Amino acid sequence: MLNVGIVGATGYAGEELIDILLRHPDVRIAHLSAKIDNPKAISAIFPKFKNKIDLICGIPDIKEIINKSDLVFLVLPHTVSMDFAPKLLDAGKRVIDLSADYRLKDAKIYAQFYKAKQKDKAHLNTAVYGLPELYREKIRRAKLIANPGCYPTAAILALAPIAAFNLADLSSIIIDAKSGVTGAGRKVAEAFLFSEINEDFKAYKVNIHQHIPEINQEVSILAGKKTQITFVPHLLPLSRGILETIYVKKAKSRKHKAGNLVGLYKKFYKKEPFVRIKDEGDFPRLKDVVGTNLCDIGIKESADSIIIVSTIDNLLKGASGQAVQNMNIMCGFTETSGLK
């Protein structure tokens, strides 16, 4: 039985992690902590856990975390995980970080987009980007996982096949992305009040969003050359879910050739338990994936362009579900344990 700690247990992603791990056959939740005024039972914070887990959630104490945990999920704000991960790793613990602190390999780009210095470059070099569909074997051997962002998960899975096989002009990528409100985390802010969001729809951080370099980094690795996307996120008046419509021009050598892209995608993801490719002319919707660890993808091909629609639950495949998928791979558990 693996003893697991969750640091940052009171956020949306922390709540989802508890929910998943309570039904995991090989895991015991041994530590819960968060930035909290007074320690209290997690079941007092989330009444749905009453009589399921009544563990006390207190202020994070590194010694307690180390003593009680074999593997630790860091569900902390960006720039905060760097204060915890080195100490946990030096103590021989495995770490899955849900923040952006270890995702970007270029520390200068991290500083540009997150307005903070990357203080743990030693572990940055050994961190594995936790997208199982692309890095499963590296994840299996990893001690530190940089769990991908929600927008990047949907985008990279949508673009991976055409990037890997050089089927598109990757300088032409336009990502029109839409997310539910939980993507912003559990925080009190006027912009996220019900009366501000309800019956509204808006773009934000237009082409300056912090997930841009993460998508560029991974698509560039797949393509073997540098890419620069155009990325426009929007806020949906919904609790959860991400839908991205991606527009890309075909590579010059592919124009006017009606290749079977749907077939290529199905072959590329044939063995992946959480990626589903829609048939020709069929496209995913949020209701099909919300509450699951699935990513659904639909493709439309024309003479000179490709349109890809990709959907995930931002709290599951975009955060906690993917984190547990990574844990399963690291620890040799069945990859789908706790997730189906």
GURO-710873 format. One line per field, with one value per residue: residue number from 0; residue in one letter; chain; x negated, y negated, z negated of N, C-alpha, C in turn. Coordinates in steps of 0.02 Angstrom, whole numbers. Example, Ala and Ser with C-alpha at 12.3 -4.5 7.8 and 13.67 -1.06 7.14 Angstrom:
BEGIN
resi: c(0,1) .
resn: c(a,s) .
chain: c(A,A) .
n_x: c(-660,-642) .
n_y: c(284,112) .
n_z: c(-390,-354) .
ca_x: c(-615,-684) .
ca_y: c(225,53) .
ca_z: c(-390,-357) .
c_x: c(-660,-645) .
c_y: c(165,-2) .
c_z: c(-390,-394) .
***
This chain:
BEGIN
resi: c(0,1,2,3,4,5,6,7,8,9,10,11,12,13,14,15,16,17,18,19,20,21,22,23,24,25,26,27,28,29,30,31,32,33,34,35,36,37,38,39,40,41,42,43,44,45,46,47,48,49,50,51,52,53,54,55,56,57,58,59,60,61,62,63,64,65,66,67,68,69,70,71,72,73,74,75,76,77,78,79,80,81,82,83,84,85,86,87,88,89,90,91,92,93,94,95,96,97,98,99,100,101,102,103,104,105,106,107,108,109,110,111,112,113,114,115,116,117,118,119,120,121,122,123,124,125,126,127,128,129,130,131,132,133,134,135,136,137,138,139,140,141,142,143,144,145,146,147,148,149,150,151,152,153,154,155,156,157,158,159,160,161,162,163,164,165,166,167,168,169,170,171,172,173,174,175,176,177,178,179,180,181,182,183,184,185,186,187,188,189,190,191,192,193,194,195,196,197,198,199,200,201,202,203,204,205,206,207,208,209,210,211,212,213,214,215,216,217,218,219,220,221,222,223,224,225,226,227,228,229,230,231,232,233,234,235,236,237,238,239,240,241,242,243,244,245,246,247,248,249,250,251,252,253,254,255,256,257,258,259,260,261,262,263,264,265,266,267,268,269,270,271,272,273,274,275,276,277,278,279,280,281,282,283,284,285,286,287,288,289,290,291,292,293,294,295,296,297,298,299,300,301,302,303,304,305,306,307,308,309,310,311,312,313,314,315,316,317,318,319,320,321,322,323,324,325,326,327,328,329,330,331,332,333,334,335,336,337,338,339) .
resn: c(m,l,n,v,g,i,v,g,a,t,g,y,a,g,e,e,l,i,d,i,l,l,r,h,p,d,v,r,i,a,h,l,s,a,k,i,d,n,p,k,a,i,s,a,i,f,p,k,f,k,n,k,i,d,l,i,c,g,i,p,d,i,k,e,i,i,n,k,s,d,l,v,f,l,v,l,p,h,t,v,s,m,d,f,a,p,k,l,l,d,a,g,k,r,v,i,d,l,s,a,d,y,r,l,k,d,a,k,i,y,a,q,f,y,k,a,k,q,k,d,k,a,h,l,n,t,a,v,y,g,l,p,e,l,y,r,e,k,i,r,r,a,k,l,i,a,n,p,g,c,y,p,t,a,a,i,l,a,l,a,p,i,a,a,f,n,l,a,d,l,s,s,i,i,i,d,a,k,s,g,v,t,g,a,g,r,k,v,a,e,a,f,l,f,s,e,i,n,e,d,f,k,a,y,k,v,n,i,h,q,h,i,p,e,i,n,q,e,v,s,i,l,a,g,k,k,t,q,i,t,f,v,p,h,l,l,p,l,s,r,g,i,l,e,t,i,y,v,k,k,a,k,s,r,k,h,k,a,g,n,l,v,g,l,y,k,k,f,y,k,k,e,p,f,v,r,i,k,d,e,g,d,f,p,r,l,k,d,v,v,g,t,n,l,c,d,i,g,i,k,e,s,a,d,s,i,i,i,v,s,t,i,d,n,l,l,k,g,a,s,g,q,a,v,q,n,m,n,i,m,c,g,f,t,e,t,s,g,l,k) .
chain: c(A,A,A,A,A,A,A,A,A,A,A,A,A,A,A,A,A,A,A,A,A,A,A,A,A,A,A,A,A,A,A,A,A,A,A,A,A,A,A,A,A,A,A,A,A,A,A,A,A,A,A,A,A,A,A,A,A,A,A,A,A,A,A,A,A,A,A,A,A,A,A,A,A,A,A,A,A,A,A,A,A,A,A,A,A,A,A,A,A,A,A,A,A,A,A,A,A,A,A,A,A,A,A,A,A,A,A,A,A,A,A,A,A,A,A,A,A,A,A,A,A,A,A,A,A,A,A,A,A,A,A,A,A,A,A,A,A,A,A,A,A,A,A,A,A,A,A,A,A,A,A,A,A,A,A,A,A,A,A,A,A,A,A,A,A,A,A,A,A,A,A,A,A,A,A,A,A,A,A,A,A,A,A,A,A,A,A,A,A,A,A,A,A,A,A,A,A,A,A,A,A,A,A,A,A,A,A,A,A,A,A,A,A,A,A,A,A,A,A,A,A,A,A,A,A,A,A,A,A,A,A,A,A,A,A,A,A,A,A,A,A,A,A,A,A,A,A,A,A,A,A,A,A,A,A,A,A,A,A,A,A,A,A,A,A,A,A,A,A,A,A,A,A,A,A,A,A,A,A,A,A,A,A,A,A,A,A,A,A,A,A,A,A,A,A,A,A,A,A,A,A,A,A,A,A,A,A,A,A,A,A,A,A,A,A,A,A,A,A,A,A,A,A,A,A,A,A,A,A,A,A,A,A,A,A,A,A,A,A,A) .
n_x: c(-42,-32,-83,-17,-38,47,19,92,226,354,399,483,423,357,464,521,417,418,543,524,418,472,544,448,365,236,182,156,216,114,73,131,129,133,140,210,318,351,315,417,535,536,658,740,715,746,892,939,848,869,857,787,657,579,467,355,329,197,78,-55,-190,-352,-428,-331,-263,-362,-385,-265,-232,-254,-246,-214,-90,-97,7,9,0,-74,-249,-265,-284,-418,-478,-451,-472,-616,-660,-581,-618,-754,-740,-708,-582,-450,-383,-242,-205,-82,-86,-158,-294,-399,-381,-427,-573,-663,-727,-727,-616,-516,-529,-491,-353,-295,-336,-433,-583,-658,-700,-753,-846,-923,-839,-749,-807,-797,-664,-516,-406,-239,-149,-70,-41,-143,-263,-277,-374,-480,-414,-390,-513,-537,-570,-522,-382,-320,-168,-61,12,188,247,134,130,246,216,88,107,198,121,8,-3,-6,-112,-220,-230,-256,-152,-92,-93,-174,-192,-76,19,170,253,406,471,574,632,701,744,675,548,473,444,480,526,560,622,674,694,733,853,1021,1121,1047,999,1105,1213,1126,980,812,653,485,321,263,167,58,56,-2,-16,-59,-203,-224,-148,-211,-340,-324,-262,-360,-464,-409,-398,-527,-573,-566,-412,-280,-139,26,131,285,375,537,667,789,960,971,944,840,728,648,639,559,533,436,341,248,133,101,-55,-163,-191,-84,32,186,191,291,276,301,330,403,392,253,239,313,234,116,153,197,172,197,276,353,379,487,533,638,753,751,821,882,887,816,896,919,998,970,849,831,807,731,573,542,488,562,557,587,574,560,528,470,433,320,306,319,432,449,537,533,566,573,591,550,511,481,419,349,283,295,337,246,130,144,144,12,-51,-11,-82,-215,-224,-198,-68,93,132,255,310,418,470,572) .
n_y: c(60,-106,-252,-409,-586,-742,-903,-1053,-1027,-1082,-1148,-1149,-1050,-977,-927,-844,-751,-686,-625,-535,-455,-394,-290,-211,-58,-31,-128,-233,-375,-474,-596,-762,-931,-1112,-1288,-1357,-1427,-1370,-1208,-1072,-937,-855,-817,-909,-1018,-975,-909,-795,-696,-641,-514,-441,-489,-564,-633,-752,-911,-1016,-1154,-1148,-1046,-1008,-903,-818,-785,-714,-608,-538,-506,-417,-455,-615,-730,-889,-1017,-1156,-1339,-1415,-1444,-1413,-1277,-1251,-1275,-1165,-1043,-1014,-977,-867,-778,-762,-691,-570,-550,-526,-641,-726,-862,-981,-1112,-1242,-1244,-1156,-1128,-1202,-1198,-1298,-1414,-1552,-1582,-1535,-1629,-1743,-1722,-1686,-1775,-1756,-1690,-1539,-1434,-1309,-1239,-1125,-1013,-1039,-999,-861,-834,-758,-783,-761,-691,-556,-490,-524,-516,-398,-295,-369,-427,-315,-291,-403,-524,-647,-724,-838,-889,-912,-1068,-1114,-1171,-1149,-1006,-965,-1029,-982,-843,-846,-897,-816,-697,-755,-842,-756,-682,-777,-841,-962,-1141,-1208,-1336,-1399,-1376,-1401,-1417,-1408,-1420,-1361,-1370,-1306,-1384,-1332,-1313,-1420,-1401,-1386,-1527,-1688,-1813,-1957,-1942,-1812,-1793,-1731,-1815,-1891,-1804,-1723,-1699,-1757,-1777,-1774,-1825,-1810,-1857,-1866,-1789,-1797,-1709,-1605,-1472,-1461,-1451,-1322,-1238,-1269,-1221,-1080,-1040,-1081,-993,-872,-899,-926,-1050,-1227,-1297,-1418,-1461,-1535,-1584,-1591,-1604,-1575,-1614,-1510,-1510,-1400,-1265,-1168,-1093,-1087,-1145,-1145,-1220,-1194,-1266,-1235,-1249,-1140,-1054,-1103,-998,-917,-976,-977,-841,-711,-640,-506,-565,-542,-404,-396,-461,-374,-261,-310,-334,-210,-119,-191,-219,-328,-415,-457,-444,-524,-468,-503,-660,-672,-755,-803,-841,-936,-869,-737,-710,-773,-743,-632,-551,-567,-613,-677,-681,-760,-770,-872,-877,-972,-1029,-1111,-1133,-1092,-1053,-1033,-970,-966,-895,-899,-862,-989,-976,-843,-750,-862,-893,-829,-695,-657,-670,-563,-459,-470,-437,-303,-245,-272,-195,-67,-22,30,-65,-129,-128,-183,-278,-241) .
n_z: c(0,48,-33,-26,-10,-8,34,24,20,17,129,291,373,275,201,299,313,188,196,304,256,145,196,248,263,218,137,-6,-83,-174,-221,-231,-187,-184,-141,-271,-393,-520,-578,-525,-510,-353,-309,-364,-290,-162,-158,-90,-108,-230,-348,-257,-242,-373,-403,-475,-408,-397,-419,-302,-348,-329,-384,-437,-320,-251,-340,-337,-207,-52,78,147,190,255,247,276,286,433,428,294,270,290,169,93,164,184,53,25,126,97,-17,29,78,197,314,377,464,481,519,624,605,643,775,887,977,1003,903,913,992,908,803,873,902,781,690,591,519,570,450,429,518,528,505,602,719,713,704,768,901,879,977,1015,1138,1222,1151,1076,1041,987,880,804,744,671,538,511,570,687,694,832,892,905,1025,1113,1112,1185,1306,1348,1360,1464,1569,1580,1671,1804,1791,1761,1878,1973,2047,2058,2074,1953,1911,1925,1829,1744,1595,1527,1379,1243,1078,924,766,655,696,659,529,350,288,218,313,400,538,552,491,479,532,618,714,760,898,988,1093,1133,1201,1138,1080,1208,1324,1236,1136,1000,1032,1161,1192,1145,1228,1350,1322,1310,1432,1519,1486,1530,1667,1703,1731,1705,1648,1654,1581,1601,1476,1401,1260,1185,1068,1010,953,860,743,763,884,1045,1209,1361,1516,1651,1777,1921,2056,2193,2222,2357,2443,2422,2461,2546,2547,2501,2369,2249,2109,1991,1979,1959,1835,1753,1760,1703,1571,1530,1424,1312,1160,1124,1227,1356,1523,1633,1760,1938,1975,1853,1697,1538,1379,1227,1130,1152,1093,968,798,818,858,988,1155,1293,1469,1623,1802,1946,2114,2251,2419,2402,2266,2089,1962,1791,1655,1483,1324,1146,969,865,732,716,830,861,745,595,623,724,649,559,652,693,571,560,666,627,512,547,548,613,753,765,639,513,596,679) .
ca_x: c(0,-71,-61,-18,-23,72,6,137,284,419,419,524,384,345,527,527,367,444,599,497,375,513,567,390,354,166,159,186,202,82,61,166,113,149,138,273,315,351,320,483,545,551,730,774,705,786,936,950,800,886,854,743,592,586,398,348,292,166,27,-108,-250,-393,-448,-273,-250,-414,-376,-202,-217,-301,-239,-179,-61,-99,63,-6,-4,-137,-306,-267,-307,-492,-499,-438,-496,-685,-666,-548,-659,-816,-722,-694,-511,-430,-342,-204,-191,-29,-97,-200,-363,-448,-360,-465,-644,-701,-712,-714,-547,-476,-530,-453,-281,-269,-360,-470,-643,-660,-750,-774,-867,-951,-786,-715,-840,-778,-591,-487,-341,-194,-97,-83,-36,-206,-323,-263,-434,-516,-373,-399,-577,-545,-562,-485,-338,-289,-103,-47,69,250,249,83,147,292,185,32,136,229,71,-48,-13,-26,-179,-268,-238,-269,-96,-62,-134,-166,-195,-9,65,213,291,464,482,628,627,745,717,630,480,438,431,529,505,611,604,734,703,760,918,1074,1156,1003,987,1167,1240,1074,928,761,583,441,250,260,100,6,69,-62,-22,-85,-269,-220,-126,-265,-396,-310,-250,-425,-501,-379,-411,-599,-588,-531,-346,-253,-67,70,173,335,420,601,699,858,1001,980,898,780,725,610,647,514,537,368,338,179,127,62,-122,-159,-191,-22,89,227,192,343,253,347,304,439,360,187,249,336,176,69,178,231,162,204,341,392,388,536,536,704,757,755,882,909,844,830,927,899,1036,942,786,832,814,689,503,538,480,595,530,618,531,589,474,490,378,259,305,343,466,450,574,508,603,555,611,490,490,463,364,310,250,289,341,182,81,152,121,-61,-69,-1,-138,-276,-224,-185,2,133,134,322,334,448,491,629) .
ca_y: c(0,-168,-308,-469,-651,-795,-970,-1095,-982,-1116,-1177,-1105,-992,-938,-891,-790,-700,-646,-585,-481,-410,-356,-229,-178,2,-22,-191,-259,-446,-476,-666,-816,-997,-1168,-1354,-1355,-1466,-1325,-1138,-1042,-875,-868,-806,-971,-1063,-945,-862,-733,-646,-619,-441,-412,-510,-619,-654,-824,-950,-1072,-1192,-1102,-1038,-966,-843,-775,-760,-664,-550,-501,-496,-388,-496,-676,-774,-960,-1050,-1223,-1392,-1421,-1474,-1389,-1207,-1251,-1277,-1100,-986,-993,-944,-801,-737,-747,-642,-508,-544,-540,-702,-745,-933,-1004,-1181,-1250,-1258,-1113,-1111,-1236,-1183,-1361,-1454,-1622,-1585,-1529,-1694,-1791,-1710,-1676,-1832,-1731,-1654,-1466,-1427,-1239,-1218,-1058,-964,-1055,-959,-791,-828,-729,-811,-705,-675,-484,-468,-539,-506,-344,-261,-415,-434,-253,-295,-471,-540,-710,-734,-903,-874,-964,-1113,-1089,-1192,-1113,-936,-959,-1053,-939,-779,-860,-913,-770,-657,-793,-869,-702,-658,-834,-845,-1028,-1201,-1221,-1409,-1425,-1350,-1446,-1379,-1443,-1377,-1382,-1333,-1321,-1431,-1300,-1317,-1475,-1383,-1407,-1590,-1740,-1869,-1985,-1917,-1744,-1791,-1703,-1868,-1917,-1752,-1695,-1729,-1797,-1738,-1824,-1806,-1840,-1844,-1851,-1774,-1808,-1662,-1571,-1404,-1465,-1420,-1250,-1206,-1277,-1177,-1009,-1030,-1089,-930,-823,-917,-932,-1118,-1275,-1319,-1476,-1459,-1589,-1552,-1636,-1569,-1607,-1590,-1488,-1514,-1331,-1247,-1132,-1069,-1126,-1129,-1184,-1212,-1210,-1276,-1231,-1237,-1081,-1063,-1113,-933,-882,-1013,-946,-768,-694,-584,-484,-588,-508,-339,-407,-476,-313,-217,-343,-327,-146,-85,-239,-206,-388,-457,-429,-481,-521,-450,-558,-700,-673,-798,-795,-895,-934,-820,-671,-700,-801,-690,-576,-566,-558,-666,-660,-721,-755,-800,-890,-891,-998,-1027,-1144,-1147,-1041,-1079,-981,-987,-925,-910,-864,-892,-1025,-954,-772,-742,-924,-905,-775,-629,-645,-660,-493,-418,-471,-398,-232,-224,-274,-145,-1,-3,28,-137,-157,-119,-242,-326,-216) .
ca_z: c(0,54,-74,16,-40,38,8,63,25,12,193,334,393,215,187,349,296,131,222,345,217,98,230,277,224,197,108,-68,-95,-240,-243,-197,-213,-139,-173,-306,-455,-577,-558,-535,-472,-283,-301,-384,-233,-108,-193,-53,-130,-298,-359,-207,-267,-422,-417,-488,-359,-432,-383,-281,-389,-286,-420,-440,-252,-236,-384,-325,-135,-4,139,129,241,238,282,249,337,469,393,225,268,287,99,63,203,171,-12,30,169,60,-68,64,95,266,314,437,455,525,539,684,585,674,843,938,970,1009,843,932,1015,847,769,913,901,713,650,534,538,560,397,421,585,524,514,665,772,709,704,829,919,865,1025,1024,1207,1256,1110,1028,1017,944,819,766,707,643,467,510,628,699,723,882,884,935,1095,1151,1120,1242,1368,1369,1384,1529,1620,1580,1731,1864,1779,1764,1947,2016,2094,2056,2067,1881,1898,1938,1778,1706,1546,1498,1320,1198,1015,868,716,608,722,626,459,299,259,217,356,431,606,551,457,521,567,671,764,786,959,1020,1127,1149,1210,1089,1091,1280,1349,1186,1081,976,1060,1229,1200,1131,1290,1398,1304,1324,1503,1551,1476,1575,1737,1716,1751,1663,1669,1618,1589,1581,1425,1372,1214,1168,1006,1017,892,838,690,784,953,1094,1280,1402,1588,1674,1850,1945,2128,2211,2250,2430,2477,2408,2488,2599,2540,2453,2327,2197,2044,1937,1972,1930,1764,1719,1754,1658,1502,1527,1360,1257,1127,1109,1287,1403,1586,1663,1830,1986,1972,1785,1657,1466,1340,1157,1092,1162,1056,901,748,838,874,1060,1204,1356,1524,1689,1853,2011,2161,2317,2467,2379,2195,2042,1902,1739,1595,1428,1263,1084,905,843,665,717,878,860,680,545,655,757,595,535,707,687,512,577,708,586,458,574,540,674,770,758,570,482,647,718) .
c_x: c(-44,-41,-72,-2,2,61,43,203,351,441,461,486,369,406,536,478,392,499,574,460,414,539,510,371,284,138,195,167,177,71,100,146,129,137,207,267,309,357,390,488,563,626,771,768,747,831,949,903,814,891,815,670,601,518,396,305,263,117,-28,-169,-294,-413,-391,-258,-299,-402,-316,-193,-273,-303,-195,-153,-66,-47,62,-6,-72,-186,-313,-297,-383,-518,-493,-474,-568,-694,-636,-591,-724,-803,-702,-621,-500,-379,-307,-179,-139,-35,-141,-274,-416,-430,-405,-540,-689,-682,-698,-641,-499,-472,-489,-378,-253,-296,-395,-530,-634,-718,-779,-794,-895,-897,-746,-743,-819,-702,-566,-418,-290,-135,-107,-83,-101,-268,-316,-326,-476,-480,-384,-462,-585,-537,-520,-447,-312,-222,-82,11,130,256,196,100,192,258,131,58,168,178,16,-56,-36,-94,-232,-282,-244,-215,-67,-114,-126,-176,-125,42,103,256,344,488,535,627,681,708,668,558,440,422,484,503,562,587,668,748,735,824,972,1107,1113,996,1050,1192,1190,1022,875,693,541,369,237,187,43,13,7,-69,-50,-154,-270,-198,-180,-322,-383,-297,-316,-467,-475,-398,-485,-618,-544,-463,-325,-178,-35,123,220,382,483,629,772,896,1020,930,834,786,685,626,602,526,472,367,264,179,86,-8,-117,-155,-126,39,120,226,242,323,304,320,339,407,291,192,269,278,126,88,212,228,172,273,384,398,435,539,604,701,763,823,913,860,864,866,910,934,1007,881,787,847,772,617,490,520,511,572,568,577,572,533,502,428,314,257,333,375,471,489,555,543,576,592,549,466,467,405,320,275,246,293,276,127,84,130,45,-85,-64,-59,-202,-281,-209,-114,34,146,202,349,359,480,548,682) .
c_y: c(-62,-222,-373,-531,-699,-862,-1019,-1059,-1017,-1151,-1128,-1042,-947,-897,-833,-733,-655,-599,-524,-430,-369,-291,-190,-118,9,-82,-204,-332,-454,-547,-713,-882,-1050,-1233,-1363,-1392,-1421,-1253,-1111,-979,-892,-858,-865,-1023,-1041,-891,-797,-678,-619,-543,-404,-427,-571,-644,-730,-856,-1011,-1110,-1143,-1104,-987,-902,-793,-744,-703,-600,-507,-480,-461,-429,-556,-712,-846,-996,-1123,-1275,-1391,-1462,-1449,-1318,-1202,-1251,-1208,-1042,-966,-955,-874,-753,-716,-696,-575,-497,-558,-597,-710,-816,-956,-1077,-1182,-1253,-1216,-1094,-1140,-1226,-1245,-1406,-1527,-1631,-1579,-1596,-1746,-1784,-1704,-1728,-1810,-1692,-1579,-1451,-1356,-1210,-1147,-1005,-978,-1011,-886,-780,-801,-760,-755,-697,-602,-461,-479,-518,-448,-312,-305,-424,-374,-257,-359,-474,-604,-717,-806,-889,-929,-1010,-1087,-1108,-1154,-1039,-926,-978,-1005,-871,-788,-868,-861,-729,-698,-826,-816,-679,-715,-843,-916,-1083,-1225,-1295,-1440,-1407,-1406,-1403,-1424,-1399,-1406,-1338,-1354,-1358,-1397,-1299,-1372,-1460,-1410,-1470,-1640,-1799,-1892,-1955,-1848,-1737,-1766,-1758,-1899,-1868,-1728,-1735,-1776,-1750,-1787,-1792,-1840,-1820,-1826,-1849,-1793,-1759,-1621,-1499,-1403,-1432,-1345,-1211,-1210,-1228,-1105,-995,-1037,-1025,-877,-836,-920,-1001,-1165,-1294,-1379,-1480,-1527,-1558,-1603,-1596,-1610,-1575,-1574,-1495,-1444,-1316,-1216,-1108,-1116,-1100,-1176,-1168,-1238,-1212,-1275,-1217,-1174,-1101,-1067,-1048,-895,-916,-976,-869,-751,-631,-567,-503,-554,-440,-344,-418,-413,-264,-245,-331,-260,-114,-130,-232,-268,-437,-422,-474,-470,-498,-512,-594,-704,-713,-795,-854,-885,-880,-750,-657,-727,-745,-628,-599,-560,-622,-642,-708,-707,-794,-813,-911,-919,-998,-1057,-1158,-1089,-1077,-1021,-1009,-938,-945,-868,-896,-924,-1002,-881,-761,-804,-938,-840,-705,-610,-634,-589,-444,-413,-430,-323,-205,-221,-215,-75,24,1,-45,-168,-153,-185,-291,-302,-190) .
c_z: c(0,10,-36,-25,13,4,53,73,28,77,233,353,334,196,235,334,240,156,261,301,166,130,262,234,194,157,41,-75,-167,-266,-199,-228,-160,-177,-205,-372,-516,-552,-572,-493,-400,-270,-325,-329,-174,-139,-155,-74,-200,-300,-304,-224,-311,-445,-427,-433,-395,-388,-362,-326,-353,-320,-423,-372,-235,-277,-364,-253,-98,60,121,191,215,280,259,305,372,427,321,221,262,216,65,99,188,105,-10,71,134,6,-37,81,169,264,381,425,506,545,601,669,620,746,897,927,975,950,859,955,955,811,806,904,830,664,586,559,525,513,391,488,585,537,578,721,771,708,771,840,920,912,1046,1096,1246,1217,1060,999,972,877,774,721,667,567,459,576,629,733,771,862,921,1008,1137,1162,1181,1308,1393,1394,1453,1584,1628,1645,1792,1854,1788,1835,1998,2070,2098,2053,1995,1862,1904,1884,1742,1660,1514,1440,1274,1136,966,814,668,633,689,553,412,265,263,258,391,499,608,511,505,563,623,729,799,847,993,1051,1150,1161,1156,1104,1164,1304,1301,1127,1064,1003,1131,1234,1186,1194,1343,1385,1326,1398,1542,1545,1524,1648,1754,1741,1710,1692,1628,1631,1576,1536,1394,1326,1200,1104,1019,951,868,783,716,856,997,1163,1320,1476,1617,1750,1871,2020,2140,2232,2326,2468,2469,2438,2546,2597,2485,2414,2273,2128,1986,1925,1940,1855,1725,1710,1703,1585,1489,1458,1300,1225,1119,1168,1335,1465,1618,1736,1874,1981,1903,1742,1583,1436,1267,1118,1098,1118,985,851,765,849,949,1097,1268,1410,1588,1740,1917,2057,2226,2361,2441,2304,2154,1983,1853,1680,1540,1363,1205,1026,876,774,664,767,879,794,639,575,688,705,568,590,706,627,526,618,668,539,483,563,609,691,759,687,541,531,690,671) .
***
